[in-house]
Amino acid sequence: MLLLPTRLLFAFAGMGAAISFSGCATMDSSDAGPLAPVRGVVIDAGHGGNPPEASREECWGAIASSGFKEKNGTLAVARKLRSLLSQQGYGVVLTRDSDRFVSLEERAAVASRPEHRDWVFVSIHFNRSHRKQRATKLSAAYRQPRGFEIYVMPRRGGRSTVGARASSGYATVNDSRPSNLALARCIAERLDAIPGTTNRGIKEAWFVVLRSCPIPAVLIEAGFLSNPEEGARIATEAYQEKLARAIADGIRDYAARASVYAADSTSTRGRS
């Protein structure tokens, strides 16, 4: 997926407080609310398969200068994440567990199954930039965008921070903005703790896999394959493990916050 590089100044505030940063989603008191519980996770490994199942772009995704394909990186992280979450007692389903093409509709359909009602949806991708390199004294790694960013659904009637408009061909069933934002925030905080990462913020987009999910959903662009240094790191099993562990920890953090909201709600009803 092509995303225009921007310089971001990013800071988190407490839940319900205002969060604002250039080019990113904003969160205010109107976005605060009960958080959906988490009993399981639908893990969506972006892309997959080979032409002519679909276009090369749809199948392979971004490609590093080494030839490492996004589809392979997303599946590797998804499998590691599944192992970590299973060990923690969560139910886990992958939208794909092999190198095959899965349509956007099929991915969202997995999240829409009745048995996944109290689950969350986490889509894993890697980024790229088409920015042309200029001859400077800076290394290519610093001339090219780097870092992670996490996408959530815009508010109803809201605009995407990446310029994409909602397609009329898909119904919008995601109505979980407080949970979407809280989940994104928890994962971002954990990814930000990985040494050498750059936090590009939480953004909004009308991506089909986000708008078509009836459960809390985020899409993670976990780094830039077009950045020589970051792309090389993403291709290593050690870094894939770090990404998976950070995402798992973020989901666990969100689950803990959701439990607090549920406990507070139960206590309040008991006193009324």
Beta strands, then each sheet from edge to edge (+ up, - down):
strand 1: 40-45
strand 2: 91-94
strand 3: 119-127
strand 4: 148-152
strand 5: 199-204
strand 6: 217-224
sheet 1: 2+ 1+ 3+ 6+ 4- 5-
end
